[in-house]
């Protein structure tokens, strides 16, 4: 009985410690209505189109933070602009809908501002413009069916360069 109680207490303390030590990520999308291109399949993005892209980018950034940042670190990312790979061209499909056409001259671009904190020590705020001019020939581990496969590969490389691999 004492061993069982000790095991439960140890498990609870490890669970509490891991919940406390997880990296903290905040993603803010600043004026998304002004983004260059933040819709999967429409030339003129509405609020729902932008929300879909924002949700997917925020989820990917969260997975990168969990995988990359040391426990206890805090990262705040403000997304200032999004320009997805390719261009939406009207009526390119057989059913009359707009289609995103991927060409080598329409590479992905994301502009962001971020600050990293280690405990109560904050690093300076930095602003960067991410882009991948060679996105069609670069290694990409994301599925060809992933609507953000090029943007995710670009964010993966940026995270690894800025925050290191764990």
GROMACS elastic network, one bead per residue, 0.5 to 0.9 nm:
[ bonds ]
;  ai    aj funct       b0    kb
    1     4     6  0.50870   500
    1     5     6  0.62527   500
    1     6     6  0.86259   500
    2     5     6  0.50772   500
    2     6     6  0.60871   500
    2     7     6  0.85252   500
    3     6     6  0.50697   500
    3     7     6  0.60732   500
    3     8     6  0.86056   500
    4     7     6  0.50880   500
    4     8     6  0.62027   500
    4     9     6  0.85904   500
    5     8     6  0.51507   500
    5     9     6  0.61076   500
    5    10     6  0.85485   500
    6     9     6  0.50595   500
    6    10     6  0.60484   500
    6    11     6  0.85135   500
    7    10     6  0.51020   500
    7    11     6  0.60884   500
    7    12     6  0.85939   500
    8    11     6  0.50659   500
    8    12     6  0.61395   500
    8    13     6  0.85951   500
    9    12     6  0.51722   500
    9    13     6  0.61609   500
    9    14     6  0.86207   500
   10    13     6  0.51506   500
   10    14     6  0.61496   500
   10    15     6  0.85266   500
   11    14     6  0.51778   500
   11    15     6  0.60964   500
   11    16     6  0.85901   500
   12    15     6  0.50149   500
   12    16     6  0.60725   500
   12    17     6  0.84613   500
   13    16     6  0.50767   500
   13    17     6  0.59964   500
   13    18     6  0.85371   500
   14    18     6  0.60422   500
   14    19     6  0.85101   500
   15    18     6  0.52148   500
   15    19     6  0.61652   500
   15    20     6  0.85879   500
   16    19     6  0.51828   500
   16    20     6  0.61669   500
   16    21     6  0.85946   500
   17    20     6  0.51103   500
   17    21     6  0.60369   500
   17    22     6  0.86527   500
   18    21     6  0.50667   500
   18    22     6  0.60780   500
   18    71     6  0.81485   500
   19    22     6  0.56221   500
   20    23     6  0.86292   500
   20    71     6  0.83367   500
   20    72     6  0.74194   500
   21    24     6  0.86379   500
   21    70     6  0.84459   500
   21    73     6  0.80979   500
   22    66     6  0.72388   500
   22    69     6  0.86140   500
   22    70     6  0.77977   500
   22    72     6  0.58081   500
   22    73     6  0.77323   500
   23    65     6  0.65848   500
   23    66     6  0.62117   500
   23    68     6  0.88640   500
   23    69     6  0.60430   500
   23    70     6  0.64429   500
   23    71     6  0.50012   500
   23    72     6  0.52233   500
   23    73     6  0.50252   500
   23    74     6  0.57448   500
   23    75     6  0.77763   500
   24    62     6  0.87457   500
   24    65     6  0.77497   500
   24    66     6  0.83885   500
   24    69     6  0.87752   500
   24    71     6  0.84553   500
   24    72     6  0.72169   500
   24    73     6  0.63389   500
   24    75     6  0.61922   500
   24    76     6  0.82730   500
   25    61     6  0.81488   500
   25    62     6  0.65202   500
   25    65     6  0.67356   500
   25    66     6  0.86773   500
   25    73     6  0.86170   500
   25    74     6  0.59086   500
   25    76     6  0.57991   500
   25    77     6  0.76624   500
   26    58     6  0.87815   500
   26    62     6  0.85213   500
   26    74     6  0.81062   500
   26    75     6  0.63682   500
   26    77     6  0.61492   500
   26    78     6  0.82337   500
   27    58     6  0.63488   500
   27    61     6  0.80784   500
   27    62     6  0.85822   500
   27    75     6  0.84963   500
   27    76     6  0.60216   500
   27    78     6  0.58374   500
   27    79     6  0.73336   500
   28    58     6  0.86850   500
   28    76     6  0.78504   500
   28    77     6  0.62717   500
   28    79     6  0.61302   500
   28    80     6  0.87481   500
   29    32     6  0.60156   500
   29    54     6  0.74068   500
   29    77     6  0.84843   500
   29    78     6  0.57713   500
   29    80     6  0.65550   500
   29    81     6  0.83086   500
   30    33     6  0.87021   500
   30    34     6  0.87944   500
   30    35     6  0.89942   500
   30    78     6  0.64415   500
   30    79     6  0.59207   500
   30    80     6  0.53516   500
   30    81     6  0.78597   500
   31    34     6  0.57853   500
   31    35     6  0.73289   500
   31    79     6  0.88502   500
   31    80     6  0.72614   500
   31    81     6  0.83625   500
   32    35     6  0.52254   500
   32    36     6  0.89596   500
   32    38     6  0.80073   500
   32    47     6  0.86814   500
   32    50     6  0.70218   500
   32    51     6  0.88598   500
   32    54     6  0.86843   500
   32    79     6  0.84448   500
   32    80     6  0.76577   500
   32    81     6  0.72591   500
   32    82     6  0.83461   500
   33    36     6  0.88322   500
   33    38     6  0.88097   500
   33    45     6  0.80714   500
   33    46     6  0.80740   500
   33    47     6  0.76093   500
   33    50     6  0.77729   500
   34    37     6  0.87494   500
   34    80     6  0.89867   500
   34    81     6  0.76300   500
   35    38     6  0.62274   500
   35    50     6  0.88629   500
   35    80     6  0.75889   500
   35    82     6  0.55228   500
   35    83     6  0.71211   500
   36    81     6  0.65469   500
   36    82     6  0.59384   500
   36    83     6  0.52435   500
   36    84     6  0.83667   500
   37    40     6  0.86141   500
   37    43     6  0.78771   500
   37    44     6  0.83118   500
   37    45     6  0.76316   500
   37    50     6  0.89259   500
   37    81     6  0.83243   500
   37    82     6  0.59274   500
   37    84     6  0.58261   500
   37    85     6  0.88754   500
   37    87     6  0.82722   500
   37    88     6  0.89137   500
   38    42     6  0.88530   500
   38    44     6  0.88971   500
   38    45     6  0.65808   500
   38    49     6  0.71864   500
   38    50     6  0.55024   500
   38    51     6  0.88498   500
   38    52     6  0.88882   500
   38    53     6  0.63069   500
   38    54     6  0.81335   500
   38    81     6  0.85463   500
   38    82     6  0.58692   500
   38    83     6  0.62386   500
   38    84     6  0.63544   500
   39    42     6  0.57208   500
   39    43     6  0.73424   500
   39    44     6  0.76121   500
   39    45     6  0.52725   500
   39    46     6  0.79689   500
   39    48     6  0.88156   500
   39    49     6  0.50387   500
   39    50     6  0.56978   500
   39    51     6  0.87822   500
   39    52     6  0.78474   500
   39    53     6  0.65001   500
   39    84     6  0.78953   500
   39    88     6  0.85916   500
   40    43     6  0.88372   500
   40    45     6  0.85143   500
   40    49     6  0.69682   500
   40    50     6  0.85376   500
   40    52     6  0.83089   500
   40    53     6  0.72128   500
   40    84     6  0.81038   500
   40    88     6  0.79530   500
   40    99     6  0.85700   500
   40   100     6  0.71203   500
   40   147     6  0.72014   500
   40   148     6  0.87800   500
   41    44     6  0.89494   500
   41    45     6  0.83891   500
   41    49     6  0.81876   500
   41    87     6  0.89835   500
   41    88     6  0.61492   500
   41    89     6  0.86738   500
   41    97     6  0.83488   500
   41    98     6  0.60358   500
   41    99     6  0.57605   500
   41   100     6  0.59214   500
   42    45     6  0.57698   500
   42    46     6  0.84321   500
   42    49     6  0.77965   500
   42    88     6  0.62543   500
   42    89     6  0.83317   500
   42    90     6  0.82506   500
   42    97     6  0.87545   500
   42    98     6  0.62032   500
   42    99     6  0.76874   500
   42   100     6  0.81703   500
   43    87     6  0.81521   500
   43    88     6  0.55594   500
   43    89     6  0.72155   500
   43    90     6  0.75566   500
   43    98     6  0.76102   500
   44    49     6  0.89615   500
   45    48     6  0.78279   500
   45    49     6  0.54604   500
   45    50     6  0.62557   500
   46    49     6  0.52792   500
   46    50     6  0.63588   500
   46    51     6  0.86238   500
   47    50     6  0.52521   500
   47    51     6  0.60556   500
   47    52     6  0.87433   500
   48    52     6  0.62099   500
   48    53     6  0.87941   500
   49    52     6  0.53619   500
   49    53     6  0.66397   500
   49    54     6  0.87660   500
   50    53     6  0.52776   500
   50    54     6  0.60498   500
   50    55     6  0.85369   500
   51    54     6  0.50046   500
   51    55     6  0.59654   500
   51    56     6  0.85779   500
   52    55     6  0.52506   500
   52    56     6  0.63521   500
   52    57     6  0.87361   500
   53    56     6  0.52518   500
   53    57     6  0.61758   500
   53    58     6  0.85450   500
   53   148     6  0.83151   500
   54    57     6  0.51817   500
   54    58     6  0.59658   500
   54    59     6  0.84834   500
   55    58     6  0.51849   500
   55    59     6  0.61194   500
   55    60     6  0.86533   500
   56    59     6  0.51682   500
   56    60     6  0.62622   500
   56    61     6  0.86761   500
   56   148     6  0.78483   500
   57    60     6  0.51477   500
   57    61     6  0.61579   500
   57    62     6  0.85763   500
   57   148     6  0.79357   500
   57   151     6  0.84026   500
   57   152     6  0.77856   500
   58    61     6  0.50990   500
   58    62     6  0.61203   500
   58    63     6  0.87188   500
   59    62     6  0.50509   500
   59    63     6  0.63386   500
   59    64     6  0.87270   500
   60    63     6  0.51333   500
   60    64     6  0.62658   500
   60    65     6  0.86504   500
   60   152     6  0.70802   500
   60   155     6  0.85277   500
   61    64     6  0.50199   500
   61    65     6  0.61313   500
   61    66     6  0.86402   500
   61   152     6  0.86433   500
   61   155     6  0.77578   500
   61   156     6  0.86972   500
   61   159     6  0.87880   500
   62    65     6  0.50717   500
   62    66     6  0.62095   500
   62    67     6  0.85799   500
   63    66     6  0.51373   500
   63    67     6  0.61246   500
   63    68     6  0.84739   500
   64    67     6  0.50577   500
   64    68     6  0.57598   500
   64    69     6  0.78592   500
   64   155     6  0.85463   500
   64   156     6  0.71749   500
   64   159     6  0.71331   500
   64   160     6  0.89484   500
   65    68     6  0.51801   500
   65    69     6  0.52165   500
   65    70     6  0.85748   500
   65    75     6  0.80442   500
   65   159     6  0.82428   500
   66    69     6  0.61720   500
   66    70     6  0.82438   500
   66    71     6  0.85612   500
   67    70     6  0.85249   500
   67   165     6  0.79831   500
   67   166     6  0.68045   500
   68   159     6  0.75785   500
   68   160     6  0.74890   500
   68   163     6  0.68229   500
   68   164     6  0.66534   500
   68   165     6  0.54757   500
   68   166     6  0.51583   500
   69    72     6  0.83460   500
   69    73     6  0.64291   500
   69    74     6  0.82476   500
   69    75     6  0.85848   500
   69   163     6  0.67022   500
   69   164     6  0.79043   500
   69   165     6  0.81077   500
   69   166     6  0.72130   500
   70    73     6  0.58760   500
   70   118     6  0.89327   500
   70   166     6  0.75331   500
   71    74     6  0.87244   500
   72   117     6  0.87326   500
   72   118     6  0.68081   500
   72   119     6  0.62355   500
   73   116     6  0.71903   500
   73   117     6  0.56894   500
   73   119     6  0.61601   500
   74   115     6  0.82683   500
   74   116     6  0.57406   500
   74   118     6  0.65282   500
   74   119     6  0.74580   500
   74   122     6  0.87628   500
   75   114     6  0.70516   500
   75   115     6  0.58238   500
   75   117     6  0.62885   500
   75   118     6  0.89670   500
   76   113     6  0.82339   500
   76   114     6  0.54228   500
   76   115     6  0.54432   500
   76   116     6  0.65818   500
   76   117     6  0.85867   500
   77   112     6  0.67120   500
   77   113     6  0.57966   500
   77   115     6  0.68308   500
   77   116     6  0.88005   500
   78   111     6  0.86953   500
   78   112     6  0.55013   500
   78   113     6  0.50577   500
   78   114     6  0.60978   500
   79    82     6  0.75520   500
   79   110     6  0.73857   500
   79   111     6  0.61746   500
   79   113     6  0.65612   500
   79   114     6  0.86015   500
   80   110     6  0.75955   500
   80   111     6  0.52937   500
   80   112     6  0.51200   500
   80   113     6  0.71723   500
   81   109     6  0.79894   500
   81   110     6  0.56465   500
   81   112     6  0.70130   500
   81   129     6  0.88556   500
   82   108     6  0.80177   500
   82   109     6  0.60409   500
   82   111     6  0.65381   500
   82   112     6  0.89434   500
   83    86     6  0.86951   500
   83   106     6  0.89202   500
   83   107     6  0.81522   500
   83   108     6  0.56988   500
   83   110     6  0.61904   500
   83   111     6  0.87553   500
   84    87     6  0.77266   500
   84   106     6  0.82270   500
   84   107     6  0.72983   500
   84   109     6  0.64003   500
   84   110     6  0.79828   500
   84   148     6  0.78669   500
   84   150     6  0.82719   500
   84   151     6  0.70228   500
   85   100     6  0.85718   500
   85   101     6  0.86083   500
   85   102     6  0.65600   500
   85   103     6  0.81500   500
   85   104     6  0.89666   500
   85   106     6  0.57041   500
   85   109     6  0.74728   500
   85   135     6  0.83762   500
   85   148     6  0.82875   500
   85   150     6  0.67072   500
   85   151     6  0.72780   500
   86   100     6  0.60634   500
   86   101     6  0.52700   500
   86   103     6  0.58300   500
   86   104     6  0.80183   500
   86   105     6  0.79297   500
   86   107     6  0.63987   500
   86   108     6  0.74008   500
   87    99     6  0.81474   500
   87   100     6  0.52718   500
   87   101     6  0.54030   500
   87   102     6  0.66046   500
   87   103     6  0.80573   500
   87   106     6  0.66757   500
   88    92     6  0.89819   500
   88    98     6  0.63058   500
   88    99     6  0.53687   500
   88   101     6  0.60744   500
   88   102     6  0.87936   500
   89    92     6  0.62505   500
   89    98     6  0.56204   500
   89    99     6  0.55376   500
   89   100     6  0.61160   500
   89   101     6  0.66878   500
   90    93     6  0.83175   500
   90    96     6  0.79546   500
   90    97     6  0.67791   500
   90    99     6  0.65087   500
   90   100     6  0.87293   500
   91    94     6  0.76929   500
   91    95     6  0.78969   500
   91    97     6  0.51657   500
   91    99     6  0.69916   500
   92    95     6  0.85148   500
   92    96     6  0.68255   500
   92    97     6  0.69424   500
   92    98     6  0.60616   500
   92    99     6  0.57766   500
   92   100     6  0.86086   500
   92   101     6  0.85620   500
   93    96     6  0.54399   500
   93    97     6  0.58291   500
   93    98     6  0.67510   500
   93    99     6  0.63272   500
   94    97     6  0.77209   500
   96    99     6  0.89951   500
  102   105     6  0.85070   500
  102   106     6  0.69596   500
  102   107     6  0.83891   500
  102   136     6  0.86742   500
  103   106     6  0.56813   500
  103   107     6  0.77038   500
  103   136     6  0.80752   500
  104   107     6  0.64614   500
  104   133     6  0.75473   500
  104   134     6  0.74179   500
  104   135     6  0.76058   500
  104   136     6  0.65385   500
  105   133     6  0.77173   500
  106   133     6  0.81246   500
  107   131     6  0.69440   500
  107   132     6  0.59760   500
  107   133     6  0.54185   500
  107   134     6  0.75295   500
  107   135     6  0.64329   500
  107   136     6  0.83906   500
  107   150     6  0.84538   500
  108   130     6  0.81299   500
  108   131     6  0.56516   500
  108   132     6  0.60496   500
  108   133     6  0.76363   500
  108   135     6  0.76130   500
  108   150     6  0.68099   500
  108   151     6  0.60579   500
  108   154     6  0.80703   500
  109   129     6  0.70035   500
  109   130     6  0.54715   500
  109   132     6  0.70061   500
  109   151     6  0.75845   500
  109   154     6  0.86252   500
  110   128     6  0.83654   500
  110   129     6  0.58673   500
  110   130     6  0.51435   500
  110   131     6  0.65692   500
  110   151     6  0.80497   500
  110   155     6  0.87809   500
  111   127     6  0.75899   500
  111   128     6  0.58268   500
  111   130     6  0.60077   500
  111   131     6  0.85582   500
  112   126     6  0.83884   500
  112   127     6  0.56995   500
  112   128     6  0.55176   500
  112   129     6  0.63801   500
  112   130     6  0.79629   500
  113   125     6  0.69429   500
  113   126     6  0.55698   500
  113   128     6  0.63281   500
  113   129     6  0.88148   500
  114   124     6  0.86693   500
  114   125     6  0.57149   500
  114   126     6  0.54662   500
  114   127     6  0.63853   500
  114   128     6  0.83999   500
  115   122     6  0.70890   500
  115   123     6  0.61049   500
  115   124     6  0.62889   500
  115   126     6  0.63881   500
  115   127     6  0.89284   500
  116   121     6  0.86531   500
  116   122     6  0.59804   500
  116   123     6  0.55058   500
  116   124     6  0.77555   500
  116   125     6  0.78142   500
  117   120     6  0.65593   500
  117   121     6  0.54730   500
  117   123     6  0.58777   500
  118   121     6  0.51971   500
  118   122     6  0.63392   500
  118   123     6  0.80039   500
  119   122     6  0.78138   500
  122   125     6  0.85382   500
  123   126     6  0.87457   500
  130   154     6  0.73412   500
  130   155     6  0.79174   500
  130   158     6  0.76409   500
  131   135     6  0.87026   500
  131   151     6  0.86327   500
  131   154     6  0.70772   500
  132   135     6  0.52223   500
  132   136     6  0.89003   500
  132   138     6  0.86146   500
  132   150     6  0.83023   500
  132   151     6  0.85012   500
  132   154     6  0.64483   500
  133   136     6  0.82264   500
  134   137     6  0.55625   500
  134   138     6  0.59048   500
  135   138     6  0.52227   500
  135   139     6  0.81801   500
  135   140     6  0.84090   500
  135   150     6  0.63634   500
  135   151     6  0.88406   500
  135   153     6  0.84655   500
  135   154     6  0.80966   500
  136   139     6  0.84303   500
  136   140     6  0.87919   500
  136   150     6  0.81007   500
  137   140     6  0.86111   500
  138   153     6  0.87395   500
  139   153     6  0.80851   500
  140   143     6  0.80813   500
  140   144     6  0.89314   500
  140   149     6  0.74039   500
  140   150     6  0.73390   500
  140   152     6  0.87508   500
  140   153     6  0.58825   500
  140   154     6  0.89899   500
  141   144     6  0.89423   500
  141   149     6  0.82187   500
  141   153     6  0.73445   500
  142   145     6  0.83249   500
  142   146     6  0.67444   500
  142   148     6  0.85402   500
  142   149     6  0.53129   500
  142   150     6  0.79898   500
  142   152     6  0.75276   500
  142   153     6  0.71374   500
  143   146     6  0.52859   500
  143   147     6  0.88055   500
  143   149     6  0.65986   500
  144   147     6  0.79457   500
  144   149     6  0.68215   500
  145   148     6  0.87677   500
  145   149     6  0.78078   500
  146   149     6  0.51087   500
  146   150     6  0.86827   500
  147   150     6  0.82134   500
  147   151     6  0.88662   500
  148   151     6  0.52339   500
  148   152     6  0.58382   500
  148   153     6  0.85042   500
  149   152     6  0.51991   500
  149   153     6  0.62273   500
  149   154     6  0.86984   500
  150   153     6  0.52217   500
  150   154     6  0.62894   500
  150   155     6  0.86930   500
  151   154     6  0.50743   500
  151   155     6  0.61474   500
  151   156     6  0.85496   500
  152   156     6  0.59805   500
  152   157     6  0.86564   500
  153   156     6  0.50083   500
  153   157     6  0.63700   500
  153   158     6  0.86797   500
  154   157     6  0.53551   500
  154   158     6  0.62861   500
  154   159     6  0.87233   500
  155   159     6  0.60208   500
  155   160     6  0.85240   500
  156   159     6  0.52634   500
  156   160     6  0.62418   500
  156   161     6  0.86903   500
  157   160     6  0.51692   500
  157   161     6  0.61731   500
  157   162     6  0.86139   500
  158   161     6  0.51523   500
  158   162     6  0.60356   500
  158   163     6  0.82488   500
  159   162     6  0.52333   500
  159   163     6  0.55582   500
  159   164     6  0.69126   500
  159   165     6  0.82053   500
  160   163     6  0.55322   500
  160   165     6  0.54770   500
  160   166     6  0.89663   500
  161   164     6  0.57371   500
  161   165     6  0.82440   500
  163   166     6  0.89197   500
